[in-house]
């Protein structure tokens, strides 16, 4: 009987174990960091392929309503050729006439409801359970803390979920839309990340034109898949001054190849050839970064999540920005603790 391996999955794990990214940070000094970032960031961004060009937003206010002391808005605007999105904006209460407040992009993760629970929609038992289980309404909570918050649905989520569209989509069966969109996008020379990031930037540009927003004070935060989009939004958009990545820290060998805990929304061709996840997070230096890790997270295990964080810490210290990196190691599952975010964004979006 042969003892040689016949499992493709086992092959990929072994390949990942042997792999050493070519652009992993190896330096120790600020000059090492600056040289690494100058050459590595462009290579990383090229992995995303073509970014869709901007389009006129043609915004339309769909609804404005009161909820728990906030006056919320829902808009529709074009974010790319042939597709629109429905951003929700939560302006904070107590604003003075003419006052502009800092704004936080609040990105949702995977799940059936997209931005809805994040922005505070607790109108159904299912969304209330999501909010309770993951402390998932940070777009609502941070507006109550005095920030303008806003969010959109990523492709395949919430109001842009193709499972909710007419029956001619039924041939997709149980296929994962994240992976299907990734395949579609790469066939056209782009990626899901590039399209989602571009659409998020279009929504950000629209929100920055609102009279109650200070466009010079932008932050971004997101849980899980929203942590992915937080990272890439900050990498792509220099307007963002501070980021909170919630429960999206790990090493690709483990959460990707071993645990199969990733999808087409999170990857780009050749990305792991260049860098691992801590390198991507480290490329944000010297901008302010708060990392949330749950001790009992069952998606991103605490041991390898902390291994990722320690590598990010080394990059930030080499960059001379160790004081701009924070860790919230909370005694919870896969979710937002909310313990450090208000003070963190207040400090860095002053």
C-alpha positions in Angstrom: 0.0 0.0 0.0 1.3 3.5 -0.9 2.1 5.8 2.0 2.3 8.9 -0.2 -0.2 11.7 0.2 -3.3 11.8 -2.0 -5.0 14.7 -0.2 -4.9 18.1 -2.0 -5.8 19.8 1.3 -2.9 18.2 3.1 -0.6 19.3 0.2 -1.7 22.9 0.6 -1.2 22.9 4.3 2.4 21.5 3.8 3.1 24.1 1.2 1.9 26.9 3.5 4.0 25.5 6.4 7.1 25.7 4.1 6.3 29.1 2.7 8.1 32.3 3.6 6.6 35.5 2.3 9.1 37.4 0.2 8.2 40.8 1.6 7.8 40.0 5.3 9.2 42.7 7.5 12.7 41.8 8.8 14.0 45.2 9.9 14.6 46.8 13.3 14.9 50.5 12.7 12.7 53.3 11.5 14.7 53.6 8.3 14.3 49.8 7.7 10.5 50.3 8.1 10.3 53.3 5.8 12.2 51.5 3.1 10.1 48.4 3.5 6.8 50.3 3.4 7.8 52.3 0.4 8.5 49.2 -1.7 6.0 46.7 -0.1 2.8 48.7 0.0 2.7 49.2 -3.8 3.4 45.5 -4.4 0.6 44.6 -2.0 -1.9 46.9 -3.6 -1.1 45.6 -7.1 -2.3 42.2 -5.9 -5.9 43.6 -5.7 -5.9 44.2 -9.5 -7.8 47.0 -11.1 -9.9 49.4 -8.9 -13.2 50.4 -10.5 -13.2 54.0 -11.6 -15.4 56.4 -9.5 -18.9 57.3 -10.8 -21.2 60.3 -9.9 -23.0 59.2 -6.8 -26.5 60.6 -7.6 -27.5 60.5 -4.0 -31.1 60.2 -2.9 -32.3 60.4 0.7 -34.6 57.4 1.3 -35.6 57.8 4.9 -34.9 59.7 8.1 -36.1 58.4 11.5 -35.7 58.6 15.2 -34.2 55.6 17.1 -32.9 55.5 20.7 -32.0 59.2 20.8 -30.4 59.3 17.3 -31.9 60.7 14.1 -30.8 58.2 11.5 -30.6 58.5 7.7 -30.7 56.0 4.8 -29.5 57.0 1.4 -29.0 55.3 -1.9 -26.1 56.2 -4.2 -24.2 54.8 -7.1 -20.8 53.4 -5.9 -19.5 51.8 -9.1 -20.7 51.3 -12.7 -23.9 49.3 -12.7 -24.4 49.0 -8.9 -25.6 51.2 -6.0 -25.5 50.9 -2.2 -27.7 52.1 0.6 -25.5 53.8 3.2 -26.9 54.5 6.7 -25.6 57.5 8.5 -26.0 57.9 12.3 -25.3 61.6 13.2 -24.6 62.0 16.9 -27.0 63.9 19.2 -26.3 67.3 20.8 -24.5 68.9 17.9 -24.2 72.7 17.8 -25.2 74.6 14.8 -22.5 74.4 12.2 -20.4 71.9 14.2 -18.5 69.2 12.4 -17.8 65.9 14.1 -15.3 63.1 13.4 -16.7 60.2 11.5 -16.2 56.5 11.8 -16.7 54.0 9.0 -18.4 51.0 10.6 -17.9 48.0 8.5 -19.9 44.8 9.0 -18.7 41.2 8.8 -20.2 38.1 7.3 -23.8 37.4 8.1 -27.3 37.6 6.7 -28.1 41.2 7.7 -25.1 43.2 6.5 -24.8 46.6 8.1 -28.2 46.5 9.8 -27.3 45.3 13.3 -24.0 47.2 13.2 -25.9 50.4 12.7 -28.3 49.6 15.4 -31.2 47.8 13.7 -32.8 45.8 16.5 -36.2 45.4 14.9 -36.1 41.6 14.7 -35.3 38.8 17.2 -32.5 37.5 14.9 -30.7 40.9 14.7 -31.2 41.4 18.5 -29.5 38.0 19.0 -26.6 39.1 16.7 -26.2 42.3 18.7 -26.3 40.5 22.0 -24.0 37.7 21.0 -21.2 39.8 19.4 -21.9 43.3 20.9 -22.4 44.0 17.2 -24.0 47.4 17.2 -20.9 49.5 17.3 -22.2 51.9 14.6 -25.0 52.7 17.0 -22.9 52.8 20.2 -20.2 55.0 18.7 -22.8 57.5 17.5 -24.1 57.7 21.0 -20.5 58.5 22.0 -20.5 61.6 19.8 -19.1 60.4 16.5 -20.8 60.4 13.1 -21.0 56.7 12.1 -21.9 55.2 8.7 -21.9 51.8 7.0 -22.9 50.1 3.8 -23.6 46.5 2.7 -20.7 44.7 1.1 -21.4 42.8 -2.1 -23.5 39.8 -1.3 -24.7 41.1 2.1 -27.7 42.8 3.5 -29.7 44.6 0.8 -27.1 43.6 -1.8 -27.5 39.8 -1.1 -28.2 38.0 -4.3 -29.9 35.2 -2.4 -32.8 37.6 -2.0 -32.9 38.5 -5.7 -35.2 36.9 -8.4 -35.3 33.2 -9.1 -32.9 33.3 -12.0 -30.1 33.2 -9.3 -31.3 29.8 -8.1 -28.7 27.9 -10.1 -26.1 29.2 -7.6 -27.5 26.7 -5.1 -25.5 26.7 -1.9 -22.4 28.3 -3.5 -20.7 31.0 -1.4 -21.3 34.4 -3.0 -17.9 35.7 -1.6 -16.1 33.0 -3.6 -18.3 33.5 -6.7 -17.7 37.3 -6.8 -14.0 36.7 -6.3 -13.9 34.4 -9.4 -16.0 36.9 -11.4 -13.8 39.8 -10.4 -10.5 38.0 -11.1 -11.7 37.1 -14.6 -12.1 40.8 -15.2 -8.6 41.7 -13.7 -9.9 42.9 -10.4 -10.8 41.3 -6.9 -13.7 41.5 -4.5 -11.5 43.4 -2.1 -10.8 46.1 -4.7 -14.4 46.5 -5.6 -15.6 46.6 -2.0 -12.9 49.0 -1.0 -13.7 51.3 -4.0 -17.4 51.2 -3.1 -16.6 52.0 0.5 -14.5 54.9 -0.5 -17.3 56.2 -2.7 -19.6 56.1 0.3 -17.0 57.8 2.5 -16.6 60.6 0.0 -20.3 61.2 0.0 -20.5 61.2 3.8 -17.5 63.6 4.0 -19.6 66.1 2.1 -22.3 66.2 4.8 -22.3 69.5 6.7 -22.0 67.8 10.1 -18.8 65.8 9.2 -15.2 66.8 9.6 -13.5 65.1 6.6 -10.1 65.6 8.3 -11.0 63.3 11.2 -11.9 59.9 9.8 -11.7 56.5 11.6 -12.7 53.0 10.6 -13.7 49.9 12.6 -15.1 46.5 11.8 -15.5 42.9 13.2 -14.2 39.8 11.5 -14.9 40.2 7.8 -15.4 43.9 8.7 -11.9 43.7 10.2 -10.7 42.6 6.8 -12.4 45.6 5.2 -11.2 47.9 8.0 -7.6 46.9 7.2 -7.9 47.2 3.4 -9.9 50.5 3.6 -7.1 52.0 5.8 -4.4 50.7 3.4 -6.1 52.2 0.4 -7.5 55.4 1.8 -5.0 57.9 3.3 -7.9 60.0 4.6 -8.3 57.5 7.5 -6.4 58.5 10.6 -7.2 55.6 13.0 -8.5 52.0 12.7 -9.9 49.4 15.0 -9.5 45.8 13.7 -11.9 43.6 15.7 -11.2 39.8 15.8 -9.3 39.7 12.5 -5.8 38.9 13.7 -4.1 35.6 12.9 -1.6 33.9 10.6 -2.8 32.7 7.2 -1.2 29.3 7.7 -3.6 28.7 10.5 -6.9 30.5 10.0 -6.7 30.1 6.2 -5.0 26.9 5.1 -5.6 24.9 8.3 -8.9 26.2 9.6 -10.5 27.1 6.2 -11.7 30.3 7.8 -11.4 32.6 4.8 -13.1 33.3 1.5 -12.9 35.3 -1.7 -13.8 38.5 0.2 -10.4 38.3 2.1 -7.8 37.3 -0.4 -6.1 38.4 -3.6 -3.8 36.6 -6.1 -0.3 36.3 -4.9 -0.9 38.2 -1.6 0.5 35.5 0.7 3.5 35.1 -1.6 4.4 38.6 -0.5 3.2 39.1 3.0 1.4 37.5 6.0 -1.5 39.2 7.8 0.7 40.9 10.5 2.7 42.6 7.7 -0.5 44.0 6.2 -1.5 45.4 9.6 2.0 46.7 10.1 1.8 48.6 6.9 -0.7 50.9 8.6 2.1 52.4 10.8 2.4 55.1 11.9 -1.4 55.6 11.9 -3.2 54.7 15.1 -4.3 51.1 15.3 -6.4 49.3 18.0 -6.5 45.5 17.8 -9.3 43.5 19.5 -8.7 39.9 20.3 -11.1 37.6 22.1 -9.5 35.1 24.5 -12.3 32.6 23.6 -12.7 33.4 19.9 -13.5 30.3 18.0 -12.8 31.8 14.6 -9.4 33.3 15.3 -7.6 31.3 18.0 -6.0 33.3 20.7 -2.5 31.8 20.5 -2.0 32.5 16.8 -4.0 35.8 17.0 -1.5 37.0 19.7 1.4 35.7 17.6 0.1 38.0 14.8 -0.2 40.9 17.2 3.4 40.5 18.5 4.7 40.8 14.9 2.6 43.9 14.4 4.0 45.3 17.6 7.6 44.8 16.3 6.8 46.6 13.1 5.1 49.5 14.9 8.1 49.8 17.3 10.6 49.7 14.4 8.5 52.5 12.8 8.8 54.6 16.0 5.0 54.4 16.5 4.7 51.9 19.3 2.6 54.4 21.3 0.0 54.4 18.5 -0.7 50.7 18.7 -3.1 49.3 21.3 -4.4 45.8 22.2 -7.8 45.0 23.7 -7.5 41.4 24.8 -11.0 40.8 26.1 -12.4 37.7 27.9 -15.0 37.0 25.3 -15.9 35.1 22.1 -15.9 36.5 18.5 -17.1 40.0 19.1 -16.5 43.6 20.1 -15.7 44.4 23.7 -16.2 48.2 23.3 -13.9 48.8 26.2 -11.2 50.9 24.5 -12.8 52.2 21.3 -14.4 55.5 22.6 -11.2 56.7 24.2 -9.1 55.5 21.3 -11.0 57.3 18.6 -11.5 60.4 20.9 -7.7 60.6 21.3 -6.7 60.0 17.6 -9.5 61.9 15.9 -9.1 65.0 18.1 
